[in-house]
């Protein structure tokens, strides 16, 4: 499994779902909000948080492999 795939699988379930719906299913944040029954601003927060977590995870894995 690749670094990105592993990092995505490490996300909390809700963040993983938002990432999947946004990038794989190509839904808009408005559409994701309707699917999940939450506000569009909450989708935006979850998406942003997931990107931070993914970035941190990938950087951590890069540091580990360089050591």
Secondary structure, DSSP 8 states (H G I E B T S, - for coil): --HHHHHHHTS-HHHHHHHIIIIIS---HHHHHHHHTS-HHHHHHHHHHHHHHHHHHHHHHHHHHH-
